[in-house]
Amino acid sequence: MQNALHTSWIGRTYLYLPETGSTNSLLKEQASAADAASPPHGTILLTDYQKRGRGRLKRRWEAPAGSSLLFSLLLRPDWPAERMVWLTMIAGLAVTEAVKNVTALDARLKWPNDGVVRQKDAWRKYCGILLEGRVSPNGRLQSAVVGIGINVNIPEDQLPPASFTPTSLMVAAGRKLSRLDLLAAILLHLEDQYDKAAGGLSPHAAWQEQLVFVGERVVVSLASAETDLSGTAVGTDPTGRLVIKDDAGVMHTIAAGDVSLRPL
């Protein structure tokens, strides 16, 4: 893997397991160790199969062994905790840019943390991002683990279930892809995006430009409400929360943790 990388620091320490429960859970556990064995900033944990892969809202993430790109990245930003959402944004941007470059597919993002590609005149999900962070008592982001799962070479009849219509990059592109080439491209874009954010440049504007359904009629399912919310997706605020204008003209600002979004 090292020979394929073009990064300066991301992925220069990496761990590989043929199979594991959850790369996020394992890397979080290792990151919390209070000794010299704790992995450094930029460590990647990569696997070919996850037995207990996780997505948002406690959803399972499943894929046939050896078919997908499944990895977690450990970061130690020491940023103000309110900037934690920037990591989801830069991860989404990095994946989108890499997929466009490697496959030439029309790749975008679906709020809050899904990668989608246009296939048969519809957006279909191929990627999920899961961010988990640890905040210090003084309000600094001590460490964060960014989990990324990408359906790469999964045949259409073996695609894992998803709340939004799933696909794989192989199905969408019509050809098998190199997982290593895609990983190297993602990490290179991730490092570039992270270094810009570390310098104080918010990724919000670039991230919002990649969101599908902005300006369109959508339905939002809220775990905390009995009925769905329908309206127009106006955009997002600087913290990444979705802004919906309902049919009565009332604005609703929605956090990412309890939402499922789909077009009306």
KERORO-430860 format. One record per residue: x, z, y of N, C-alpha, C, O in turn. Coordinates in pm, whole numbers, plus 32768, in hexadecimal, padded with zeros to 4 digits. Atoms other than C-alpha are relative to their C-alpha. Layout:
BEGIN
   n.c1   n.c3   n.c2   ca.c1   ca.c3   ca.c2   c.c1   c.c3   c.c2   o.c1   o.c3   o.c2
      X      Z      Y       X       Z       Y      X      Z      Y      X      Z      Y
...
***
This chain:
BEGIN
   n.c1   n.c3   n.c2   ca.c1   ca.c3   ca.c2   c.c1   c.c3   c.c2   o.c1   o.c3   o.c2
   8052   8000   7F87    8000    8000    8000   8056   8000   807E   8036   7FBA   80DE
   7FAD   7FF3   7F89    8116    805A    80F6   802F   7F78   8033   8033   7F61   80AC
   7FCD   8083   7FD7    819C    7EF4    80F7   7F96   7FAA   8043   7FB6   7F4D   808D
   806D   804F   7FC7    8045    7E6E    815B   7FD9   8031   808C   7F94   7FEA   80D5
   802A   7FC5   7F80    801F    7F51    828C   8050   7FCB   8076   80C6   7FAA   806B
   7FBF   8026   7F82    806B    7EEF    83F2   7FF0   806F   8067   8001   8058   80DF
   8017   7F90   7FA5    8024    8046    8486   8081   804F   8015   80E3   8040   7FCC
   7F8D   7FA8   7FE4    8115    8140    8520   7FF0   8087   7FBE   8053   80C2   7F90
   8012   7F79   8034    8075    8282    84A3   7F86   800E   7FA5   7F8A   805E   7F47
   8074   7FF4   805A    7F1D    8255    8406   8022   7FC6   7F77   8051   7F54   7F6D
   7FEA   802E   8088    7F3D    823B    828D   808F   8009   7FD1   80AD   7FE5   7F5F
   7F74   7FF3   802A    80B2    8280    8289   8010   8072   7F9B   8070   8073   7F4D
   8010   7FA1   806E    8054    83B0    81B8   7F7C   7FDF   7FBE   7F13   7FE5   7FFE
   807F   801E   8043    7F55    834E    80B4   8000   8039   7F73   8067   8048   7F32
   8018   7FC9   8084    7EC5    83DD    7F77   7FA0   7FA3   7FB8   7F3E   7F76   7FF3
   8059   8057   804E    7E27    830C    7E63   7FD4   8048   7F82   8026   8084   7F3C
   8038   7FCB   807B    7D42    8383    7D4D   7FA8   7F94   7FC1   7F55   7F5A   8006
   8056   8064   803F    7CA4    8297    7C4E   7F6C   8024   800F   7F17   7FCC   8020
   8089   7FD3   7FEA    7B69    836A    7C6B   8002   808E   8034   805F   80DB   8019
   800D   7F78   7FCB    7AF7    84A2    7D21   7F6E   801B   801D   7F1A   7FC2   8012
   8089   7FE0   7FDD    79BD    8559    7D86   7FDA   7FC2   8084   7F82   7F6B   808A
   8018   8034   7F79    79C3    8513    7EFB   8084   8005   804B   80C2   806F   8055
   7F82   8001   7FB6    7AF0    84A5    7FC7   7FF6   8059   807C   8058   809B   80A0
   8010   7FAA   7F8A    7A63    8558    80F9   800F   8093   7FDA   8057   80DE   801D
   7FFD   7F73   8028    7A32    86A0    8042   808E   802B   7FDA   80BC   8096   8003
   7F7A   7FDE   802D    7B8B    869A    7FA3   8063   8004   8075   80B6   805F   807D
   7FA3   8003   7F90    7C43    863A    80E3   7FE3   8073   8062   8040   80AA   809D
   8023   7F8C   7FAD    7B85    8744    81AA   803C   807F   7FC6   8073   80D2   800F
   7FC9   7F89   8042    7BEE    8848    80AC   8098   8006   8011   80CF   8070   802E
   7F6F   8003   7FF0    7D59    87DB    80BC   8029   8019   8091   808E   805A   80AB
   7FDF   7FF2   7F72    7D55    87CE    8238   7FF5   808F   8031   8038   80B5   8091
   8015   7F76   7FD5    7CE2    8936    8253   8069   805F   7FC8   806B   80D5   7FEB
   7F97   7FAB   8038    7E0C    89B9    818C   805F   802D   806E   808C   7FDD   80C0
   7FAC   7FC7   7F95    7EDE    8A9F    8265   8092   8006   7FD5   80D3   806E   7FE1
   7F73   8001   8028    8031    8A35    81E0   8039   7F74   8016   7FF3   7F19   8043
   7FBB   807F   7FE8    812C    891B    81EE   7FCB   7F8E   7FAA   7FE8   7F1A   7FC4
   8036   8067   8058    8074    8864    80D9   7F88   7FB8   803C   7F5C   7F52   8007
   8073   803F   7FC1    7F54    8811    81C2   8026   7F75   8032   808D   7F66   8074
   7FDB   808A   7FDC    7F4F    8696    81FA   800C   7FEE   8097   7FC5   802F   80E4
   7FEE   8017   7F71    7FC6    8614    834D   7F95   7FA6   803C   7F4A   7F64   7FF5
   8052   805A   7FB0    7F05    855E    845C   8016   7F70   7FD1   8088   7F42   7FC5
   7FF7   808B   802A    7EB7    83FC    83E7   8001   7FEA   7F6B   800E   7F78   7F3E
   8000   800D   8093    7EAB    8445    8270   7F82   7FB7   7FCF   7F14   7FCD   8002
   806E   8049   8040    7DD2    835C    819E   7FF2   8030   7F6F   8055   803C   7F27
   801E   7FE5   808D    7D2A    83C1    8057   7FA6   7F8F   7FCF   7F38   7F7A   8002
   8040   807A   8030    7CC1    828F    7F91   7FDA   8011   7F6D   8025   804D   7F1F
   8029   7FFB   808D    7BFE    8270    7E4C   7FBC   7F7F   7FD9   7F8F   7F32   802E
   8049   8074   8034    7B6A    8163    7D6D   7F72   8024   7FD6   7F1E   7FCC   7FC4
   8087   7FD8   802A    7A3C    8231    7D0A   7FE4   808F   802E   8035   80E9   801A
   802D   7F7B   7FD5    797E    8356    7DA0   7F89   802A   7FAB   7F25   7FE3   7FA4
   806F   7FCD   8051    78A3    8427    7CBB   7F96   8043   8056   7F21   8048   8031
   805E   7FB9   7FA8    7805    84E4    7DDE   8013   7FD1   8091   801B   8022   80ED
   7FF3   8037   7F7A    782B    83FA    7F07   7F8A   8027   8056   7F18   8029   8027
   8069   7FCE   7FA8    7766    8472    8035   7FF1   7FA8   807B   8052   7F71   80B0
   801E   803E   7F81    76BB    83D0    815D   7FB7   8063   8059   7FB1   80DA   803B
   804D   7FA9   7FA8    75ED    8457    827C   7F82   8031   7FB9   7F55   7FF5   7F56
   807F   7FC8   802F    74B7    852C    823A   8006   8020   7F6A   7FA1   8017   7F24
   7FEB   7FD8   808C    754A    8599    80E8   7FE3   7F8F   7F9D   7FC5   7FA9   7F28
   8017   8071   805A    751F    843A    805B   807A   7FE9   7FA9   80EB   8004   7FD2
   7F92   8024   805A    75F0    83CC    7F31   8039   7F78   8027   7FF0   7F21   8056
   7FC1   8083   7FEE    76EA    82AF    7F56   803E   7FDA   7F7B   809E   8019   7F4E
   7FD4   8024   8085    771C    81FF    7E0C   802C   7F6E   7FFD   7FF3   7F19   8041
   7FD1   8089   8010    77DE    80C8    7DA8   804C   7FF5   7F7C   808C   8056   7F53
   7FB5   8012   807D    786E    8038    7C64   8096   8013   8017   80CA   7FEE   8080
   7F70   7FE5   7FF5    79D8    809D    7C25   804E   7F80   801E   8036   7F18   7FE0
   7FA8   806F   7FE1    7ADB    7FB7    7CC1   7FC2   7F92   8053   8000   7F2A   8068
   8046   806B   7FB9    79DC    7EF2    7D8B   8001   8011   8098   7FE8   7FB1   80E1
   8015   7FE1   7F73    79E5    7F9B    7EDE   807E   8038   8040   80E2   8052   7FFE
   7F95   7FBE   7FB6    7AC5    8028    7FEA   7FCC   808A   8025   7F6F   8096   8076
   8030   7F77   7FF2    7A9C    81A2    7FE2   8075   8057   802A   80D0   8070   7FDB
   7F8F   7FAF   7FD3    7B81    8279    80B6   7FD5   805D   8071   7F6F   804A   80B3
   8013   7FA1   7F92    7B96    839B    81A8   8083   800B   804C   80F0   8001   8013
   7F8E   7FF6   7FA5    7C7E    83C5    82D0   8000   8088   8043   7F9A   80B1   807B
   7FF2   7F7E   7FBE    7CFD    8515    834F   803F   7FEE   8089   80A7   7FAF   8098
   7FCD   8004   7F77    7D2C    8537    84C6   8005   808D   8037   7FB2   80E1   8015
   7FF2   7F7E   7FBF    7DA0    8660    8594   8008   7FE6   8097   8075   7FEC   80D1
   7FFE   8031   7F76    7D38    85F9    86F4   8023   8069   806C   8062   8048   80D0
   7FF6   7F9A   7F96    7D3B    8744    87B5   7FBE   7FCD   8080   7FF6   7FDA   80ED
   8050   802F   7F8E    7C33    86A7    8897   7F93   8067   801B   7F79   80BC   7FC6
   8079   7FB1   7FEB    7B0D    8756    893D   7F98   7FDC   7F95   7F88   7F67   7F73
   805C   8017   8071    7A03    877F    882F   7F97   7F96   801F   7F6A   7F4F   7FC5
   8069   8060   7FDE    7909    86A8    88EF   802F   7F6F   7FED   7FDD   7F14   7FEF
   7FCD   8088   8018    79EC    857A    88B2   8004   7FDD   7F6B   8032   7F71   7F46
   7FFB   801B   808F    79C6    8595    8739   7FB8   7F7E   7FDD   7FE4   7F35   7F84
   804C   8079   801D    78C5    847B    873D   8054   7F83   801A   8036   7F19   7FE2
   7FA9   8073   7FEA    79D7    8395    87BF   803D   7FCF   7F7E   8057   7F57   7F6E
   7FC2   8027   807E    7A6A    8398    8661   7FA2   7FA7   7FAD   7FD0   7F48   7F6D
   8060   8058   8042    792B    8306    85CD   7FFF   7F77   8042   7FFA   7F10   7FFF
   8003   807E   7FB7    792D    81FF    86DE   807A   7FAA   7FE1   806D   7F33   7FC7
   7F88   8051   8016    7A98    8196    86AD   800A   7FD2   7F6F   803F   7F66   7F53
   8002   802C   808C    7A6C    818D    8533   7FA4   7F88   7FF0   7FC7   7F28   7FAC
   805D   8070   8007    793D    80AA    8559   803A   7F82   803E   802B   7F15   8007
   7FC3   8074   7FBF    79F5    7FC7    864A   8070   7FC5   7FAA   807C   7F4C   7F9E
   7F91   802F   8052    7B26    7FB4    8567   7FCF   7FB2   7F86   8003   7F47   7F67
   8037   8044   8076    7A59    7F58    8434   7FC5   7F79   8028   7FDD   7F14   7FE5
   8040   807C   7FD3    7991    7E53    84F5   8066   7F95   8023   8058   7F22   7FFA
   7F99   8061   7FD9    7AC4    7DAD    858B   804B   7FCC   7F86   8067   7F54   7F7C
   7FB7   802A   8077    7B79    7DA9    843C   7FAD   7FA1   7FAA   7FE1   7F3C   7F7A
   8056   8056   8053    7A51    7D13    8380   7FF1   7F77   8040   7FF4   7F11   7FFA
   8009   8082   7FBB    7A29    7C03    8487   807F   7FAF   7FEA   8078   7F37   7FCF
   7F80   8046   800C    7B9B    7BAE    8471   801A   7FCF   7F70   804B   7F60   7F5B
   7FE0   8020   808B    7BB4    7BB3    82F4   7F9C   7FA1   7FC1   7FC1   7F4D   7F6F
   8069   804C   8044    7A67    7B14    8296   7FBE   7F94   8055   7F80   7F38   801F
   8045   805A   7FA2    79EE    7A57    83CF   7F68   8014   7FFF   7F1E   7FC1   8034
   808F   7FE1   7FFF    7898    7AF8    8392   7FD5   8036   8089   8028   806A   80D4
   8039   7FC6   7F87    77B6    7B5D    84B1   7FE6   8094   7FE5   7F7B   80BA   7FB5
   8008   7F70   801C    77F7    7CD4    8498   7FE0   804C   8080   8014   802E   80EB
   8027   7FAD   7F8F    7759    7DD7    857B   7FED   8090   7FCE   8012   80B0   7F5D
   801B   7F75   8022    76F3    7F47    857C   7F6C   801F   8011   7F2B   7FED   806D
   8088   7FCC   7FF2    75A3    7FEF    8543   800A   8095   801C   8046   80E0   7FD0
   7FFB   7F74   7FD9    7576    8138    85F6   7FC8   805A   7F92   7F61   8039   7F56
   7F8A   7FCC   7FBB    75F5    8239    85AF   8085   7FDF   7FBD   80ED   7FE6   7FFE
   7F7D   8006   8044    76FD    81EE    84A6   8005   7F9D   7F8C   804E   7FB3   7F2C
   8002   8063   806C    76B3    80BD    83CD   8040   7F7E   802E   8030   7F54   80A0
   7FD0   8087   7FE8    776C    7F74    83B7   7F9E   7F9E   7FC3   7F72   7FB0   7F52
   8060   8064   8030    7688    7E45    8395   8039   7F74   8016   8089   7F5D   8072
   7FDE   808D   7FEE    76B9    7CCE    8368   7F80   7FAF   7FFB   7F1E   7FD4   7FBA
   8076   8058   8002    75C7    7BB3    83A7   8006   7FAB   7F82   8068   7F67   7F66
   800B   804C   807C    7554    7B18    8260   7F71   7FD2   7FF1   7F14   8023   7FF6
   8087   8038   800E    742B    7A31    8232   7FA9   8026   8077   7F36   804D   8067
   8047   7FE6   7F82    73C7    7A67    839F   7FCD   808F   800C   7F6B   80A9   8052
   8025   7F72   7FF5    73B1    7BE1    8371   807F   8053   7FFA   80E3   802A   7FC0
   7F8E   7FA4   8005    749C    7D07    83A3   7FF8   8051   7F7F   7F8F   8085   7F5B
   7FFB   7FB5   807D    750A    7DAC    8260   8077   805E   8002   80E1   803D   8038
   7F99   7F98   7FFB    75D7    7EE8    822E   806A   7FEB   7F94   804B   7FD4   7F1F
   7F91   8006   805F    772F    7ED6    818E   805C   8078   800A   80B5   808A   7FB6
   7FA0   7F95   7FE4    77D9    800D    821A   7FBA   807B   8036   7F59   8071   8081
   802D   7F81   7FC7    7799    817C    8262   8079   8052   802B   80E4   804C   7FEE
   7F95   7FAC   7FC9    786B    826E    832F   7FCE   808F   8008   7F5F   80A8   8038
   8026   7F72   7FFD    7864    83E9    830A   8070   804F   8042   80E2   8050   8012
   7F9E   7FB1   7FB5    7915    84C9    8406   7FE4   8095   7FEE   7F72   80C1   7FFF
   800C   7F6F   800C    7955    863B    83C7   8077   803F   8048   80EA   801B   802E
   7F95   7FC7   7FB0    7A1B    8712    84BA   8002   8097   7FFB   7FA2   80D9   7FD5
   7FF0   7F6F   7FF6    7A9F    8870    84E9   802A   8021   8090   808F   7FEF   80C2
   7FEA   7FDD   7F74    7A90    8909    8646   803B   808C   800A   800C   80E8   7FC6
   7FC0   7F7D   7FEE    7B70    8A28    86B5   7FAB   8058   8059   7F51   8026   809D
   804E   7FA5   7FAB    7AE5    8B5F    8765   8005   7FDD   8095   7FAA   8001   80DF
   7FF8   8024   7F72    7B5B    8AD4    88B3   7FC3   7F77   801F   7FD9   7F40   808B
   8049   807B   7FE7    7A88    899A    888B   8051   7F80   7FF3   802A   7F18   8029
   7FAF   8078   8017    7B99    88A8    881F   7FE7   7FCA   7F73   7FCF   8017   7F16
   8012   803F   8083    7B75    87B1    8701   8084   800C   7FB4   80E3   7FC2   7FCD
   7F85   7FDE   8047    7C76    883D    8612   8026   7F95   7F9B   8099   7F6A   7F94
   7FE8   806A   8063    7C52    873D    84FD   7F7D   7FB8   7FE6   7F11   7FED   7FFE
   8076   804F   8021    7B64    862C    8492   8021   7FA6   7F8A   8090   7F73   7F7E
   7FF3   805B   8071    7B30    8564    8355   7F98   7F91   8012   7F20   7FAC   801C
   8058   8074   7FF1    7AA0    8407    837A   7FF9   7FB8   7F79   805C   7F80   7F4B
   8014   8044   8080    7A10    837E    8235   7FC3   7F77   8015   7F63   7F68   8060
   8032   8089   7FF3    79D9    8208    8216   7FE9   7FC6   7F75   8043   7FC8   7F20
   8023   8041   807F    7927    815B    80F5   7FD0   7F73   801B   7F71   7F5F   8067
   8020   808C   7FE7    7917    7FE0    80EC   7FE2   7FB9   7F7C   8034   7FBC   7F20
   8021   8055   8073    7864    7F04    7FED   8050   7F7E   800E   802E   7F29   8061
   7FAA   8076   7FF2    7971    7DFD    7FB9   7FDC   7F97   7F97   7FA5   7F2E   7FB9
   8013   8065   806A    7959    7D4B    7E68   7F95   802A   7F9C   7FAA   8022   7F23
   806E   7FD6   8057    780E    7DCA    7DDF   7F9E   7F8B   7FEE   7F6C   7F57   8052
   8066   8067   8015    772A    7CC5    7D3C   7F78   802F   8034   7F5E   80A7   803C
   807F   7FDD   7FC1    75D0    7CB9    7DD2   7FAA   805A   7FA8   7F64   80B2   7FDA
   8055   7FB2   805A    752A    7D4C    7C9C   8038   808C   7FE4   7FF8   80DA   7F9E
   7FC5   7F7C   8014    7611    7E7C    7CA3   800E   804F   8084   8050   80B7   8087
   7FF4   7FBC   7F7F    75EE    7EDF    7E11   7FC0   808A   7FFB   7F54   809B   7FC3
   8039   7F79   8000    75B9    8054    7E49   7F85   8006   8058   7F79   7FBA   80B7
   8078   7FF4   7FAD    7468    80C2    7ED5   8024   802E   808C   8084   807A   809E
   7FE9   7FD7   7F75    7456    80ED    804E   7F7B   7FFE   804A   7F20   7FB4   8025
   807B   7FFA   7FB3    734B    8143    814D   7FE9   7F7F   804F   7F79   7F5F   8075
   8006   8081   7FBB    739C    7FF8    81FA   8033   7F97   7F9E   8091   7FB4   7F53
   7FE0   8064   8065    73B5    7EB4    812F   8096   7FED   7FF1   80DA   7FCB   8052
   7F6F   8006   8012    7513    7EB2    8095   8032   7F74   7FDC   7FE6   7F1D   7FB0
   7FBB   8077   8030    760C    7D9D    8055   8091   8027   7FE8   80B8   809A   7FFC
   7F6F   7FED   8009    777D    7D78    8008   8041   7F8D   804C   8003   7F25   8063
   7FB9   806A   7FB8    7883    7CAD    80C1   8011   7F85   7FA7   800E   7F14   7FD8
   7FF5   8071   805C    78B0    7BD6    7F89   7F7F   7FAF   7FFC   7F82   7F34   7FFF
   8081   8045   8002    773E    7B85    7F7D   7FEB   7FB3   8082   7FC1   7F40   8081
   8017   803E   7F7E    7730    7B3B    80F2   8060   7F8C   801A   8039   7F27   8056
   7F9B   8067   7FE5    7872    7A6E    80FB   8002   7F93   7F95   8035   7F25   7FAD
   8001   8062   806C    783C    79BD    7FAF   8083   7FF5   7FB6   809B   7F91   7F72
   7F7F   8003   8046    7997    7A14    7F2C   8035   808E   7FF0   8011   80E8   803C
   7FC3   7F7F   8015    7A5F    7B36    7EA4   806B   8019   8069   80AD   7FBB   8096
   7FA4   7FDD   7F94    7B36    7BF0    7FA2   8069   8062   7FD1   8054   80AD   7F72
   7F96   7FA1   801D    7C7B    7CB2    7F9A   7FE1   8084   8045   7FDA   808B   80C0
   801B   7F7B   7FC5    7C2E    7E22    7FCB   807A   8032   804E   806A   8074   80B4
   7F86   7FD1   7FBC    7D99    7E65    802D   800F   7FBE   8088   8030   8001   80EA
   7FF7   8045   7F7F    7D99    7D5B    813E   7F9B   8039   8063   7FBA   804B   80D8
   8067   7FC8   7FA8    7C55    7DE7    81C8   8025   808C   802E   8014   80AD   80A4
   7FD5   7F7A   7FDC    7CD8    7F4C    81C0   806E   7FFC   806A   8068   8046   80CD
   7F92   800A   7FA0    7E18    7EE9    8276   7FCE   7FD8   808A   7FFD   800B   80EF
   8037   802C   7F7F    7D4F    7E38    8385   7FB1   8071   8043   7FBA   8083   80BC
   804E   7F91   7FC8    7C64    7F62    83B1   805D   806A   803B   8046   8099   80AA
   7FA6   7F97   7FD1    7D83    805A    83D1   804A   7FD6   807F   8061   8028   80D7
   7FBC   8030   7F88    7E36    7F81    84D0   7FA4   800B   807A   7FCE   803A   80E3
   8060   7FF6   7F92    7CFD    7F6A    85A9   7FE0   8091   8020   7FCF   80B6   8094
   801D   7F72   7FEB    7CB9    80DC    8577   806F   8043   8052   8053   8090   80AD
   7F91   7FC5   7FB6    7E12    813C    85F2   7FFC   7FD6   8093   8011   8028   80EC
   8009   8031   7F77    7DEB    8061    8725   7F90   8044   804D   7FA3   8070   80BF
   8072   7FC0   7FBF    7C92    80EF    8775   801A   8094   8018   7FF7   80CA   8081
   7FE6   7F72   7FF2    7D04    8254    873A   8064   801A   8072   804F   8074   80C3
   7F9C   7FEC   7F98    7E37    8233    881A   7FC3   7FEE   808C   7FE8   8036   80E9
   8044   8012   7F7F    7D5B    81B0    8935   7FAA   807A   8022   7FAA   80AA   8093
   8056   7F8A   7FEA    7C66    82D2    8908   8054   807B   801F   802E   80CD   8072
   7FA7   7F8F   7FE8    7D85    83CC    88FB   8035   7FFE   8090   8057   8066   80C8
   7FD6   800E   7F75    7DEA    8345    8A51   7F8E   8017   8063   7FA0   800A   80DC
   8071   7FDF   7FAA    7C90    839F    8AD5   7F9B   7F90   8013   7F39   7FA3   805C
   805D   8070   7FF1    7BE1    824B    8AB8   7F8C   800E   7F9E   7FA0   8009   7F25
   8075   7FF2   8057    7A81    8278    8A34   7FE0   7F7D   7FBA   7FE3   7F14   7FFA
   8025   8079   8048    7A1E    8180    8923   7F6B   7FDE   800D   7F3C   7F7E   7FD1
   8093   800C   8000    78AD    81A1    897E   7FD0   7F75   8025   7F7B   7F3D   7FE0
   8031   8082   7FD1    7880    805B    8A3E   8017   7F93   7F98   7FBD   7F43   7F7C
   7FE1   8065   8066    792E    7F85    8937   7FAB   8015   7F84   7F7C   7FB4   7F47
   8052   7FDE   8076    7872    8038    881F   7F70   7FD5   8016   7F33   7F9A   7FBC
   808C   8022   7FE6    771E    8009    88C4   7FEB   7F69   7FFF   7F81   7F39   7FD6
   800C   8092   8001    7761    7E93    88EE   7FEF   7FC9   7F73   7FB8   7F5C   7F61
   8008   802E   808A    7776    7E78    8773   7F80   802B   7FB9   7F6A   8005   7F46
   8078   7FCB   8041    762A    7F26    872C   7F92   7F96   7FF8   7F6F   7F57   805B
   8076   8055   800F    7510    7E55    869C   7F83   8050   8029   7F84   80CB   802A
   8083   7FCA   7FDF    73A7    7E93    8707   7FF6   803B   808D   7F8A   8063   80B7
   800B   7FD2   7F75    7401    7F02    886B   7FB1   7F98   804F   7FD0   7F20   804B
   8059   8058   7FB6    72F5    7E71    894B   7F8A   7FCF   7FAE   7F36   7F85   7FE1
   806C   802D   8058    720E    7E3C    8822   7FA2   8072   7FDC   7FC0   80E8   7FF0
   8062   7F9E   802F    70DB    7EEA    879B   8031   803A   7F7A   8057   7FEF   7F21
   7FD0   7FBE   8079    713A    7FE9    8690   7FA2   8071   7FD8   7F4D   809C   8025
   8045   7F89   8032    70AA    80FE    85BC   806B   8065   7FD9   80CC   8043   7F95
   7FA2   7F95   801E    7161    824A    85A2   7FB9   8069   7FAD   7F54   80A0   7FD8
   8035   7F95   8054    711A    8339    8484   804F   807F   801B   80C9   8082   8008
   7FC0   7F82   7FDE    7164    849E    84EC   7FE3   8067   7F94   7F6F   807E   7F71
   8012   7F99   8066    719E    85A9    83E5   7FB2   8076   8036   7F71   80BD   7FE9
   8041   7F8C   7FC3    7116    86AA    84DB   7F72   7FE4   802F   7F31   803B   8068
   8087   8023   7FD0    6FCE    85F0    8522   7FAF   7FC4   7F8E   7FE6   7F86   7F33
   8058   8032   8069    6E9F    8596    844D   7FE4   7F6B   8010   7FC8   7F27   7FAD
   801D   808C   7FE8    6E6E    8441    84EF   807C   7FB8   8036   80D0   7FF5   8078
   7F91   8050   7FCE    6F61    8327    853B   7FEF   7FE7   8096   7F81   7FEC   80CB
   7FFF   8023   7F72    6FC1    82D0    869F   801D   7F6C   800C   8081   7F3C   7FD7
   7FE8   808F   7FE9    6F9E    8164    8707   800F   7FE6   8095   7FD4   802C   80E7
   7FE9   8022   7F75    7012    80C5    8848   8074   7F9F   800B   8099   7F5E   7FAA
   7F8F   805B   7FE6    712E    8000    88E3   8082   804F   8005   808B   80B5   8049
   7F7C   7FC1   7FFD    7298    805E    88A2   8044   7FD6   8082   8076   7F66   808C
   7FC9   801E   7F7B    7315    806E    8A0A   8098   7FFA   7FFB   80D6   7FA7   803E
   7F6E   7FF9   8009    747B    80C6    89AC   8029   8089   7FCF   7FDC   80CD   7F8B
   7FCE   7F7C   8025    754F    81FC    8979   803F   8042   8079   8069   7FFF   80D7
   7FBC   7FB9   7F94    75D8    830B    8A5A   8094   800F   7FDC   80BB   7FEB   7F6E
   7F6F   7FF9   801B    7750    8356    8A77   8026   8052   7F86   8094   8043   7F51
   7FE3   7FB2   8078    7739    844E    8956   7FCD   7FBB   7F81   7FD4   7FF4   7F14
   802A   804D   8074    76AA    8342    8871   7F70   8017   7FD5   7F46   7FE0   7F70
   808C   7FE9   8025    7543    83BE    886C   7FAC   7F85   8023   7FC2   7F45   8089
   8056   8074   7FEE    7439    82B1    884C   7F91   801F   8064   7F54   8089   8060
   806A   7FF0   7F9C    7347    8281    896E   7F90   7F9D   7FDE   7FA5   7F23   7FDC
   8076   8050   8023    71EA    8205    890F   7F96   800F   806D   7F79   807E   8099
   8071   7FFF   7FA3    70D7    81A5    8A05   7F83   7FE3   7FB1   7F73   7F75   7F7C
   8077   8013   8052    6F88    81D9    895A   7F98   7FAC   804A   7FAE   7F84   80BC
   8065   805A   7FC8    6E4B    8112    899A   7FBC   8038   807C   7F7C   7FEE   80C6
   8038   7FC3   7F87    6DDC    8209    8AA5   8066   8005   8071   804A   8038   80DD
   7F99   8001   7F9A    6F21    81D7    8B63   8055   807D   8004   80A8   808D   805D
   7FB3   7F84   8005    6FAF    832B    8B01   8085   7FE7   7FBA   808A   7FA6   7F52
   7F7B   800F   8039    7125    8339    8ABD   801D   8071   7F9D   8001   80E6   7FBA
   7FDA   7F9D   8066    719F    83EA    8981   8095   7FEF   7FE3   80C2   7F7F   7FC9
   7F72   8002   8021    730D    8444    8946   8012   8043   7F79   7FEB   80B6   7F67
   8000   7FD6   808C    7359    8468    87D4   808E   800D   7FCD   80E0   7FB2   7FDC
   7F7C   7FEB   803C    7488    84FC    8727   8007   7FBC   7F78   7FA0   7F9A   7F3D
   7FEC   8050   8078    751B    8453    85F6   7FDB   8048   7F80   7FC0   8007   7F1B
   8006   7FB6   807D    74F0    8569    84F9   7F80   7FF8   7FB2   7F81   8014   7F3A
   8082   7FF4   8043    7380    8547    84A8   7FAC   7F81   800A   7F32   7F88   8012
   8046   807B   7FDD    7328    83D9    84D3   8019   7F91   7F9B   8086   7F86   7F65
   7FF1   807F   8046    72E9    829A    8410   7FC4   7F95   805A   7F51   7FA1   8084
   8029   8067   7F9F    72D0    8161    84E8   7FE8   7F7C   7FBA   8036   7F56   7F62
   801A   8084   8037    7233    8014    848F   7FB3   7FAD   8067   7F70   7FE4   80BE
   804B   8054   7FA1    71A4    7EE8    854B   7F6C   8009   7FE7   7F40   801F   7F76
   8091   7FF9   800D    7031    7EE7    858E   7FCD   7F82   7FBC   7F54   7F74   7FA8
***
